[in-house]
Amino acid sequence: MTEPDPNSANENRPTSRRMAIVTVLLFLGFTSLPSISPWIAPEEMISQTEQRFLAAWPRLDATRASVESWPDRFENWYDDRLGFRDWLIRSWARLSIGVFGVSSSDQLIIGESGWLFFGDRREVEHYRGLDPLSDQELETWTRVLEERRDWLAERGIAYLLVLTPDKSLVYPEYMPTRLPRVSEIHPLDQLARHLEASSDVEVLDLLPVMLAAKQQERLYHLTDTHWNDRGAHQAYLAIHQRLRQMLPALADVPPAQVTRSQHVEPGMGLAHIVGLSDAYPEIVLDSPIVAPRAAIKPEHMPGYDERVRTLQPIAHGVPGDELPRAVMFRDSFANALVPYLAEDFSRILYVWDRDVDPRVVAIEKPDIVIQEIVGRFLGRPPRGIEDVRQKQRIRP
């Protein structure tokens, strides 16, 4: 039997040690790369996967609140910039949805027949009937809305409240069975009924409009929380009809006419949340205006896309003075209404705000203020005129 050569073992020991060191260094480098990438990668403002603004670097000033909140704000910044984050989001989503049939994000609900829904807690609770408005909340809404109406009326300005239904309320048949409705009570229905019974504020509830029109065509995107052009145009027709009753200058103005077309594009906002736009292509139903007359107002044309992206006010309208002026305080559902309503006014300023800002009204001097609110936002108490006046607002 041949004895092992001790000198050979000693010769191999440095090589083995070097290989072990290299292996450890590679392992540490690979596992630490996601952690160090926030410090070496270019700063990004928007997540291309989730289509949202990323948390900004947490500023620290000499206040107790700033010091106490800094660790949480730093954690939010760090989490949003973790290395390979978008790739990890997409990979986990494909595994969760493709293998287990469940969403990988609490912001996304996988519905039936290819329908995706927004997982916003307020919308889900409102849809299921778990969070109705209390009598006190209904009275608060009524009081504030009447205050807005009266304040505007004193200045010769009309006021119209437009209530927009969430997608889950219009298409409950496509919501997953694991989220059953325990009650038919919904804040949007509650407020519309309460105002009809106890107030003379001009209110347009779009839920009946959507429920009737959905029998003819699909009104909401499959892969986004918003209505499509078809739904927005149906909403516009109802708004236009009400405006003709409220504004004499519009009495003989016909609604904007549209054509019908469609195209295919990658999945939209809800599919973006989990980075699966390629897995959820959608047939987008378009309704472009025939011979549009309205245009972006000259003062907002420079940097218009940036104004839209940063939620700044935007003004459109038909050149000339024969049509009335308007301000629309709105949320994201009014995005698709912009080209349609612009055809009814010489100038309409769209302001991303759930309240009526008196400073904007004073500057614009409109004939009417339109306020559009989607159902899931009704859980937040409205602010009165004086409360809004005291806050710094964006200048139009």
PATISE-691455 format. One line per 5 residues: their letters; for each residue x, y negated, z negated of N, C-alpha, C. Coordinates in steps of 0.1 Angstrom, whole numbers, plus 5000, padded with zeros to 4 digits. Each point is the difference from the previous one (the first is absolute). Example, Ala and Ser with C-alpha at 12.3 -4.5 7.8 and 13.67 -1.06 7.14 Angstrom:
PATISE-691455
as) 5132:5057:4922:4991:4988:5000:5009:4988:5000  4996:4989:5007:5009:4989:5000:4992:4989:4992 .
***
This chain:
PATISE-691455
mtepd) 5009:5012:5000:4991:4988:5000:5009:4988:5000  4997:4990:5009:5008:4988:5002:4996:4990:4989  5010:4994:4994:4997:4990:4990:4998:4986:5007  4990:4992:4995:4998:4986:5006:5012:4992:4997  5003:4992:5010:5012:4991:5000:4996:4987:4992 .
pnsan) 5005:4998:4988:4997:4988:4992:5004:4987:5007  5010:5000:5008:5004:4988:5007:4990:4996:5011  4993:5010:5006:4990:4997:5011:4988:4993:4993  4996:5005:4988:4989:4994:4993:5003:4985:4997  5012:4998:4995:5004:4986:4997:5000:4991:5012 .
enrpt) 5004:5006:5012:5000:4992:5012:4986:4996:5004  4990:5008:4998:4987:4997:5005:4992:4991:4990  5005:4999:4987:4993:4993:4990:4998:4985:5004  5011:4993:5005:4998:4986:5004:4990:4998:5011  5000:5009:5010:4990:4999:5011:4986:5001:4995 .
srrma) 4998:5010:4991:4986:5002:4994:4996:4988:4992  5010:4994:4993:4996:4988:4992:4996:4989:5009  5008:4998:5011:4997:4989:5009:4986:5002:5006  4997:5012:5004:4987:5003:5006:4989:4997:4990  5002:5004:4987:4990:4997:4990:4998:4985:4998 .
ivtvl) 5011:4993:5000:4999:4985:4998:4992:4994:5012  5003:5004:5012:4994:4995:5012:4985:5003:5000  4997:5013:4996:4986:5004:4999:4992:4991:4990  5006:4998:4988:4994:4992:4990:4998:4986:5005  5010:4994:5006:4999:4986:5005:4989:4999:5011 .
lflgf) 4999:5010:5009:4990:5000:5010:4986:5001:4994  4999:5008:4990:4987:5002:4993:4996:4987:4993  5009:4994:4993:4997:4988:4993:4997:4988:5010  5008:5000:5011:4997:4990:5010:4986:5001:5006  4997:5012:5003:4987:5003:5006:4988:4997:4991 .
tslps) 5001:5004:4987:4989:4998:4991:5000:4985:4995  5011:4993:5001:5000:4986:4995:4996:4990:5011  5001:5005:5013:4998:4990:5011:4986:4994:4999  4989:5007:4997:4988:4993:4999:5000:4989:4989  5008:5002:4990:5000:4990:4989:5008:4988:5003 .
ispwi) 5011:5002:5008:5009:4988:5003:4995:4993:5012  4992:5006:5008:4996:4993:5013:4993:4987:4998  4992:4998:4989:4994:4987:4998:5010:4989:4999  5013:5003:4996:5010:4990:4998:5008:4997:5013  5000:5010:5009:5008:4998:5012:4992:4999:5013 .
apeem) 4987:5004:5000:4992:4999:5012:4994:4985:5001  4998:4996:5012:4994:4987:5003:4986:4999:4992  4998:4988:4995:4987:4997:4993:4989:5000:5010  4989:5008:4997:4988:5000:5008:4989:4995:4992  4990:4994:5007:4989:4993:4994:4987:5009:5001 .
isqte) 4999:5008:5011:4988:5008:5002:5004:5014:5002  4992:5009:4994:5001:5014:5003:4994:5004:5013  5008:5005:5010:4994:5003:5013:4991:5012:4999  5002:5009:4990:4992:5012:4998:4987:4996:4994  5000:4993:4988:4988:4997:4993:4993:4987:5004 .
qrfla) 5007:4992:5009:4995:4988:5005:4995:4990:4989  5009:4998:4991:4997:4991:4988:5013:4992:4997  4999:4989:4993:5011:4993:4995:5007:5007:4989  5013:5001:5000:5008:5007:4990:5002:4990:4988  5002:5006:4988:5002:4991:4989:5013:4992:5001 .
awprl) 4999:4987:4997:5011:4991:5001:5010:5002:4989  5013:4996:5002:5009:5000:4989:4995:4993:4988  5000:5006:4988:4994:4993:4988:5008:4988:4995  4995:4988:5001:5007:4989:4995:4999:5000:4985  5010:4995:4993:5001:4999:4986:5002:4986:4995 .
datra) 4991:4995:4992:5001:4986:4995:5000:5000:4985  5002:4989:4994:5001:4999:4985:4986:4999:4993  4992:5010:5004:4987:5001:4993:4998:5014:4994  4993:5001:4990:4998:5013:4994:4992:5010:5009  4990:4994:5007:4993:5008:5010:5008:5006:5011 .
svesw) 5010:4991:5005:5008:5005:5010:5010:5011:4996  5005:4998:4988:5010:5010:4994:4993:5013:4998  4988:4999:4994:4992:5013:4996:4996:5007:5013  4996:4993:5010:4995:5007:5012:5011:5004:5010  5013:4995:4998:5010:5003:5010:5003:5014:5002 .
pdrfe) 5001:5009:4989:5002:5014:5003:4990:5007:5009  4987:4997:4998:4990:5005:5009:5001:4995:5014  5002:4987:5001:5002:4994:5013:5012:5005:5008  5011:5003:4992:5012:5006:5006:4997:5014:5005  4992:5007:4992:4997:5014:5004:4992:5000:5012 .
nwydd) 4990:4991:5002:4992:4999:5012:5009:4997:5012  5009:4991:4998:5009:4996:5011:5009:5012:5004  5005:5007:4990:5009:5012:5003:4993:5011:5006  4987:5003:4995:4992:5011:5006:4997:4997:5015  4998:4988:5003:4996:4996:5014:5012:5001:5009 .
rlgfr) 5012:5001:4995:5012:5000:5009:5008:5013:4998  4995:5010:4994:5007:5012:4998:5004:5006:5013  5012:5004:5002:5005:5006:5012:4991:5011:5006  4998:5000:5013:4992:5010:5008:4986:5000:4995  4995:4989:4994:4986:5000:4995:4990:5003:5011 .
dwlir) 5001:4993:5011:4990:5002:5011:5000:5014:5005  5012:5006:5001:5001:5014:5005:4994:5009:4990  5003:4998:4987:4994:5008:4989:4985:4999:5000  4995:4988:5002:4985:4998:5000:4994:5008:5011  5006:4999:5012:4994:5007:5012:5001:5016:4998 .
swarl) 5011:5004:4995:5002:5015:4998:4991:5005:4990  4999:4994:4989:4991:5004:4989:4985:5000:5005  4997:4990:5008:4986:4999:5005:4997:5012:5009  5009:5003:5009:4998:5011:5010:4998:5013:4992  5008:5002:4990:4999:5012:4992:4987:5000:4992 .
sigvf) 4996:4990:4994:4988:4999:4991:4988:5002:5009  4999:4992:5011:4988:5001:5008:5000:5012:5009  5011:5003:5006:5000:5011:5010:4999:5014:4993  5006:5002:4988:5000:5013:4994:4989:5001:4989  4998:4989:4992:4991:5001:4989:4986:4993:5003 .
gvsss) 5000:4992:5010:4988:4993:5004:4996:4989:4990  5010:4994:4993:4997:4989:4990:5009:4989:5004  4995:4988:4996:5008:4988:5003:5012:4999:4990  5011:4995:5006:5012:4998:4992:5000:4986:4993  4990:4992:5003:5000:4986:4994:4986:4998:4994 .
dqlii) 4999:4993:4988:4988:4997:4994:4992:4989:5008  5007:4994:5010:4994:4989:5008:4993:5006:5012  5001:5013:5002:4995:5006:5012:4991:5012:4996  4988:5000:5006:4990:5011:4998:4998:5007:5013  5002:5013:5001:4998:5008:5012:4986:5004:5001 .
gesgw) 4993:4994:5009:4985:5003:5002:4998:5011:5009  4987:5001:5004:4996:5011:5009:5002:4995:5015  5002:5010:5009:5000:4998:5014:5010:4989:5005  5012:4999:4993:5010:4991:5004:4998:4986:4995  4991:4998:4991:4998:4986:4994:5009:4999:4988 .
lffgd) 5006:4988:4999:5009:4996:4989:4993:4989:4993  5001:5000:4986:4994:4989:4992:5010:4994:4991  4998:4988:4996:5008:4993:4991:4998:5005:4986  5011:5004:4992:4998:5005:4987:5000:4989:4989  4998:4988:5004:4999:4989:4990:4990:5004:4989 .
rreve) 5005:4999:4987:4992:5004:4989:4986:4994:4999  5000:4987:5003:4987:4993:4999:4991:5005:5011  5004:5002:5012:4992:5005:5011:4994:5013:4996  5009:5009:4995:4995:5014:4997:4990:5000:4989  5003:4992:4990:4990:5000:4988:4987:4993:5005 .
hyrgl) 5001:4990:5008:4988:4994:5005:4992:5010:5009  5007:5007:5009:4993:5009:5008:4993:5011:4992  5007:5005:4990:4994:5011:4992:4990:4995:4990  4998:4987:4998:4990:4995:4991:5005:5000:4986  5013:5000:4998:5006:5001:4986:5002:4986:4994 .
dplsd) 5000:4990:5008:5003:4987:4994:4991:4989:5005  4987:5001:4997:4991:4989:5004:5002:4987:4993  4995:4989:5006:5001:4987:4994:4990:5000:4988  5004:4994:4989:4991:4998:4989:4991:4988:5002  4990:4999:4992:4990:4989:5001:5008:4987:4999 .
qelet) 5009:5000:4991:5008:4987:4998:5009:4997:5012  5005:5010:5006:5008:4998:5012:4992:4995:5012  4988:5005:5001:4990:4995:5010:4996:4986:4998  4998:4996:4987:4997:4987:4997:5011:4990:5003  5013:5005:4997:5011:4992:5003:5002:4997:5015 .
wtrvl) 4998:5010:5007:5001:4999:5015:4989:4990:5005  4988:5001:4995:4989:4991:5004:5003:4986:4996  5005:4998:4988:5003:4986:4995:5011:4994:5009  5011:5007:5002:5011:4994:5008:4996:4998:5015  4993:5009:5006:4996:4999:5013:4990:4988:5002 .
eerrd) 4991:4998:4991:4991:4988:5000:5008:4987:4998  5010:5001:4991:5008:4988:4998:5008:4996:5013  5005:5010:5007:5007:4997:5013:4990:4995:5010  4988:5006:5001:4990:4995:5009:4996:4986:4997  4998:4997:4987:4996:4986:4997:5011:4990:5002 .
wlaer) 5012:5003:4997:5012:4991:5002:5001:4997:5014  4999:5010:5009:5001:4998:5014:4988:4992:5005  4988:5003:4995:4988:4993:5005:5001:4985:4997  5006:4996:4989:5001:4986:4996:5009:4993:5011  5008:5007:5007:5008:4994:5010:4995:5003:5014 .
giayl) 4988:5004:5001:4993:5003:5013:5006:5012:5007  5005:5010:4993:5006:5012:5005:4991:5012:4997  4997:5008:5010:4993:5013:4997:5009:5010:4995  4994:5011:4994:5008:5011:4994:4993:5013:5004  5008:5009:5005:4995:5014:5003:5010:5010:4994 .
lvltp) 4994:5009:4992:5008:5011:4994:4997:5013:5008  5011:5006:5005:4999:5012:5008:5006:5012:4992  4992:5010:4997:5004:5012:4993:5004:5011:5010  5012:5005:4999:5005:5010:5010:5001:5013:4993  4994:5011:5005:5000:5013:4994:5014:5007:5002 .
dkslv) 5004:5007:4990:5012:5008:5002:4997:5012:5009  5011:5005:5006:4998:5012:5009:4993:5012:4994  5004:5003:4987:4994:5011:4994:4985:4999:4998  4995:4987:4999:4986:4998:4998:4992:5002:5013  5007:4997:5011:4993:5001:5013:5001:5015:5005 .
ypeym) 5011:5007:4997:5002:5013:5005:5002:5010:4988  4991:5001:4991:5002:5009:4988:5000:5015:5004  4995:5003:5012:4999:5014:5004:5014:5006:5003  5010:4991:5002:5014:5004:5003:5009:5000:4988  4995:4995:4988:5008:5000:4988:5001:5015:4995 .
ptrlp) 5011:5004:4994:5002:5013:4996:4990:5004:4989  4996:5013:4999:4990:5005:4991:5006:4999:4985  5013:4999:4999:5006:5000:4987:4997:4986:4993  4995:4991:5007:4996:4987:4995:4985:4997:5001  4992:5008:4993:4986:4998:5001:4995:4987:4994 .
rvsei) 4989:4995:5006:4993:4988:4995:4992:5005:4988  5001:4993:4989:4992:5003:4988:4988:4991:4999  5001:4989:5008:4989:4990:5000:5000:4993:5013  4988:4995:5004:4999:4992:5012:5002:4985:4998  5003:4997:4987:5002:4986:4997:5014:4995:5005 .
hpldq) 5000:4989:5007:5012:4994:5005:5000:4985:4998  5012:4995:4996:5000:4985:4997:4995:4992:5012  5003:5003:5012:4995:4993:5012:4985:4999:5000  4994:5012:4999:4985:5001:4999:4995:4992:4988  5006:5002:4989:4995:4993:4988:5000:4985:5002 .
larhl) 5011:4994:5005:5001:4986:5001:4990:4995:5011  4999:5007:5011:4991:4996:5011:4986:4999:4994  4996:5011:4993:4986:5000:4995:4998:4990:4989  5010:4998:4992:4998:4990:4989:4999:4986:5005  5008:4997:5010:4999:4986:5006:4987:4998:5008 .
eassd) 4995:5011:5006:4987:4999:5007:4989:4997:4991  5001:5007:4988:4989:4999:4990:5000:4987:4991  5012:4995:4998:5001:4989:4990:5007:4987:5005  5004:4999:5013:5007:4989:5004:4997:4997:5015  5002:4987:5004:4998:4996:5014:5013:4998:5007 .
vevld) 5011:5005:4995:5013:4999:5007:4998:5008:5013  5005:4995:5011:4999:5007:5013:5010:5011:5000  4995:5012:5001:5008:5013:4999:4997:5008:5012  5010:5005:5007:4999:5010:5011:5006:5013:4995  4992:5010:4998:5005:5013:4996:5002:5009:5013 .
llpvm) 5012:5003:5003:5003:5007:5012:4998:5015:5000  4997:5006:4988:4999:5014:4999:4988:5005:5009  4988:4994:4999:4990:5005:5009:5003:4999:5015  5008:4990:5003:5004:4998:5014:5009:5011:5004  5010:5004:4992:5009:5010:5003:4993:5014:5001 .
laakq) 4991:5003:4990:4994:5013:5000:4991:5002:5012  4994:4989:5005:4991:5001:5012:5009:5002:5013  5011:4992:5000:5008:5000:5013:5008:5012:5001  5004:5007:4989:5008:5012:5001:4994:5012:5007  4987:4999:5002:4993:5010:5007:5003:5000:5015 .
qerly) 5005:4989:5005:5004:4999:5014:5014:5001:5003  5009:4996:4990:5015:5001:5003:5007:4999:4987  5013:5005:5001:5008:4999:4988:5005:4986:4997  4998:4995:4987:5002:4986:4997:5012:4998:4992  5007:5010:4994:5012:4999:4992:5011:5008:5006 .
hltdt) 5012:4996:4998:5011:5008:5004:5001:5013:4993  5004:5011:5006:5002:5013:4993:5012:4999:4991  5010:4993:5004:5013:5000:4992:5003:4987:4994  4990:4991:4998:5002:4987:4993:4987:4998:4991  5002:4991:4990:4989:4998:4991:4990:4990:5006 .
hwndr) 5003:4993:5011:4992:4989:5006:4991:5005:5011  4990:4991:5003:4992:5003:5012:5008:4998:5012  4996:5006:5011:5007:4998:5013:4993:4988:5007  5003:4997:5013:4994:4989:5007:4985:5002:5001  4995:5012:5002:4986:5003:5001:4993:4996:4988 .
gahqa) 5005:5004:4988:4994:4996:4987:5001:4985:4998  5012:4994:5003:5001:4986:4998:4990:4992:5009  4998:5005:5012:4991:4992:5009:4986:5002:4995  4996:5011:4995:4987:5002:4994:4998:4990:4988  5010:4999:4992:5000:4990:4989:4999:4986:5005 .
ylaih) 5007:4997:5010:5000:4987:5006:4986:4996:5005  4994:5010:5007:4986:4997:5005:4990:4996:4989  5001:5007:4989:4992:4997:4989:5003:4987:4994  5013:4997:4999:5004:4987:4994:4996:4988:5010  5002:5002:5013:4996:4990:5009:4985:4997:5000 .
qrlrq) 4992:5011:4998:4986:4998:4999:4996:4991:4988  5007:5003:4989:4997:4992:4988:5005:4986:5001  5011:4998:5006:5006:4987:5003:4990:4991:5008  4994:5006:5010:4991:4993:5009:4988:4995:4992  4996:5007:4989:4989:4996:4992:5004:4988:4990 .
mlpal) 5013:5000:4997:5005:4990:4990:5006:4988:5006  5005:5001:5013:5006:4988:5006:4993:4996:5013  4993:4989:5000:4993:4996:5012:5009:5000:5013  5013:4996:4998:5008:4999:5012:5003:5014:5006  4997:5011:4993:5002:5013:5006:4987:5006:5005 .
advpp) 4989:4993:4999:4987:5006:5002:4999:5006:5014  5006:4994:5010:4999:5004:5014:5013:5006:5005  5009:5003:4991:5013:5006:5004:4999:5015:5000  5002:5007:5011:4999:5015:5000:5013:5006:4994  4999:5012:4995:5011:5006:4994:5011:5004:5010 .
aqvtr) 5012:5002:4996:5011:5003:5009:4997:5014:5006  5001:5002:5013:4998:5012:5006:5013:5008:5001  4999:5013:4999:5012:5009:5001:4999:5011:5010  5011:5006:5003:5000:5012:5008:5004:5012:4991  4999:5012:5006:5004:5012:4992:5012:5006:5007 .
sqhve) 5010:5004:4992:5012:5007:5005:5006:5008:4988  5009:5008:5003:5007:5008:4990:5014:5004:5004  5008:5002:4990:5014:5005:5003:5005:5008:4988  5010:5008:5002:5006:5008:4990:5012:4994:4994  5002:5000:4987:5012:4995:4994:5003:5008:4987 .
pgmgl) 5012:5000:4995:5003:5007:4988:4991:4996:4988  4999:5009:4990:4992:4997:4989:5002:4987:4994  4990:4994:4994:5001:4986:4995:5004:4999:4985  4995:4990:4993:5004:4997:4987:5000:5011:4990  4990:5008:4999:4999:5011:4990:5010:5011:5004 .
ahivg) 5002:5003:5013:5010:5010:5004:5014:4994:4997  5002:4987:5001:5013:4994:4997:5004:5002:4986  4990:5001:4991:5003:5001:4985:5010:5011:4998  4997:5011:5007:5008:5013:4998:5010:5002:5011  5001:4991:5009:5009:5001:5011:4996:5011:5011 .
lsday) 4987:5002:5001:4996:5010:5010:4992:4995:5011  5004:4988:5005:4992:4994:5011:5000:5010:5013  5011:5007:5001:5001:5009:5012:4991:5012:4998  4997:5004:4988:4991:5011:4998:4985:4997:5000  4997:4987:5001:4986:4996:5000:4998:4990:5011 .
peivl) 5002:5003:5012:4997:4991:5011:4985:4997:5000  4997:4988:5005:4986:4995:4999:4995:4994:5013  4988:5004:5004:4993:4993:5011:4995:4987:4995  5006:4989:5004:4996:4987:4995:4989:4994:5009  4989:4996:4994:4989:4995:5008:5001:4984:5000 .
dspiv) 5002:4995:5012:5002:4986:5001:4987:4993:5005  4998:4987:4997:4989:4992:5005:5006:4986:5003  5007:4998:5010:5006:4987:5003:4989:4991:5005  5001:4987:4998:4991:4990:5004:5001:4997:5015  4988:4999:5006:4999:4996:5014:5003:4985:5001 .
apraa) 5010:4995:5008:5003:4986:5002:5000:4992:4987  5009:5004:4991:5001:4992:4987:5003:4985:5002  4994:4992:4992:5002:4985:5001:5009:4995:4989  5000:5007:4989:5007:4995:4988:5015:5003:5001  5008:4992:4993:5014:5002:5000:5006:4996:4986 .
ikpeh) 5012:5004:4997:5007:4996:4988:5002:4985:5001  4997:4993:4988:5002:4986:5000:5015:4997:5001  5003:4989:5008:5014:4997:5003:5010:4999:4988  4995:4995:4988:5009:4998:4989:5004:5014:4994  4992:5010:5003:5003:5013:4994:5007:5010:5011 .
mpgyd) 5001:4995:5012:5006:5009:5010:5015:5003:4997  5008:4990:4996:5014:5004:4997:5001:5009:4988  5006:5011:5001:5001:5009:4988:4987:5006:4996  4991:5002:5010:4987:5006:4997:5001:5014:4994  5008:5008:5006:5001:5014:4995:5005:5000:4985 .
ervrt) 5009:4991:4997:5005:4999:4987:4989:4995:4990  4992:4991:5005:4989:4995:4991:4991:5012:4997  4997:5008:5010:4991:5012:4998:5006:5010:4991  5013:5002:5002:5007:5010:4992:5001:4996:4985  5001:4987:4998:5002:4996:4986:4987:4994:4994 .
lqpia) 4989:5003:5007:4986:4997:4995:4997:4985:4998  5006:4992:5009:4998:4986:4999:4987:4997:5009  4994:4989:4997:4988:4996:5008:5003:4999:5015  4990:5004:5008:5001:4999:5015:4988:4993:5005  5001:4991:5010:4989:4993:5006:4998:5004:5014 .
hgvpg) 4988:5003:5004:4996:5002:5014:4988:4992:5003  4996:5000:5013:4988:4993:5004:4999:4997:5014  4988:4995:5005:4998:4997:5014:5002:4985:5001  5009:4996:5009:5003:4985:5002:4987:4992:5002  5000:4988:4994:4988:4992:5002:4994:4997:4986 .
delpr) 4990:4991:5000:4994:4997:4987:4985:5004:5000  4995:5007:5010:4986:5003:5000:4996:5011:4990  5009:5008:4996:4998:5011:4991:5003:4996:4986  4994:5006:4989:5003:4996:4987:5014:5005:4995  5004:4996:4988:5012:5004:4994:4998:5010:4988 .
avmfr) 5009:5008:4997:4998:5010:4989:5013:5003:4993  4999:5004:4987:5010:5007:4993:4995:5013:4996  5009:5010:5001:4996:5014:4996:5010:5005:4990  4996:5001:4987:5008:5007:4990:4997:5015:5001  5011:5007:5001:4998:5014:5004:5010:5009:4995 .
dsfan) 4998:5014:5002:5010:5010:4998:5004:5006:5013  5007:5012:4999:5005:5006:5013:4990:5004:5009  4987:5003:4996:4990:5004:5009:4997:4989:5011  5003:4988:4997:4997:4989:5009:5010:4999:5011  5011:5008:5000:5010:5000:5010:4994:5002:5014 .
alvpy) 4991:5010:5001:4994:5004:5013:4989:4990:5003  4995:4992:4991:4990:4990:5003:5005:4987:5006  5013:4998:4998:5006:4988:5004:4997:4996:5015  5002:5008:5010:4997:4996:5014:4986:4997:5002  4991:5008:4994:4986:4999:5002:4994:4987:4995 .
laedf) 5002:4997:4987:4995:4988:4993:5006:4988:5006  5012:5000:5005:5007:4989:5006:4992:4994:5011  4992:5009:5007:4992:4995:5012:4988:4992:4995  4997:4999:4988:4988:4993:4995:5003:4986:4995  5013:4997:4999:5004:4987:4993:5011:4993:5008 .
srily) 4999:4987:4998:5011:4992:5006:5013:5001:4992  4998:5004:4987:5012:5003:4992:4995:5008:4988  5006:5012:4998:4997:5008:4988:5014:5004:4994  5002:4996:4988:5012:5003:4992:4997:5013:4992  5008:5010:5002:4999:5013:4993:5010:4999:4988 .
vwdrd) 4995:5001:4988:5009:4999:4988:4999:5013:4992  5011:5006:4998:5001:5013:4993:4998:4997:4985  4987:5000:4995:4997:4997:4986:4987:5005:4997  4998:5006:4988:4987:5005:4996:4991:4989:4994  5006:4988:4997:4992:4989:4994:5000:4988:5010 .
vdprv) 4991:4991:4996:4999:4987:5008:5010:4990:4994  5010:4996:5009:5010:4990:4996:4995:4986:5003  4996:4992:4991:4995:4987:5003:5010:4991:5007  5012:5001:4998:5010:4992:5007:5000:5003:5015  4999:5013:5004:4999:5003:5014:4988:4994:5006 .
vaiek) 4989:5001:4993:4987:4995:5005:5001:4985:5002  5006:4993:4990:5002:4985:5002:5008:4996:5012  5010:5008:5003:5009:4997:5011:4993:5003:5013  4993:5012:5001:4994:5004:5012:4987:4994:5004  4992:4996:4990:4987:4994:5001:4991:5008:5010 .
pdivi) 4997:5013:4997:4993:5008:5009:4985:4998:4999  4992:5005:5009:4986:5000:5000:4995:5012:4991  5008:5010:5000:4995:5012:4992:5013:5007:4994  4998:5006:4989:5010:5009:4994:4995:5014:5000  5007:5009:5006:4996:5014:5000:5009:5007:4991 .
qeivg) 4995:5008:4991:5008:5008:4991:4997:5015:5002  5011:5007:5005:4999:5015:5002:5007:5007:4989  4993:5010:4994:5006:5008:4989:4996:5015:5002  5010:5008:5000:4998:5015:5001:4996:5005:4987  4992:5011:5000:4994:5005:4988:5010:5003:4988 .
rflgr) 5012:5006:5004:5009:5004:4989:5005:4988:4992  4999:4988:5005:5005:4988:4993:4990:4994:4990  4988:5005:5000:4989:4994:4992:5002:5003:4985  5009:5009:4997:5003:5003:4985:5008:4989:4994  5007:4991:5008:5007:4989:4995:4991:4988:4998 .
pprgi) 4999:4994:4988:4991:4989:4998:5004:4988:5009  4990:4993:5006:5003:4989:5009:5005:4988:4991  5007:4991:5007:5005:4988:4993:4992:4988:5004  4996:4992:4990:4993:4988:5003:5008:4989:5007  4993:4990:5005:5007:4989:5007:5011:4994:4992 .
edvrq) 4997:4997:4987:5010:4993:4992:5012:5009:4997  4997:5013:4998:5011:5010:4998:5010:5000:5012  4994:5000:5011:5008:5001:5013:5007:4987:5002  4994:4989:4997:5006:4986:5002:5013:4999:4992  5000:5006:4988:5012:4998:4991:5012:5009:5004 .
kqrir) 4998:5009:5010:5011:5009:5004:5006:4994:5013  5013:5003:5002:5006:4996:5012:4996:5009:5011  4995:4994:5011:4996:5007:5011:5008:4997:5013  4999:5009:5010:5008:4998:5012:4993:4989:5008  5009:4991:5005:4994:4989:5008:4997:5004:5014 .
p) 4988:4997:5005:4997:5004:5014:5008:4993:5010 .
***
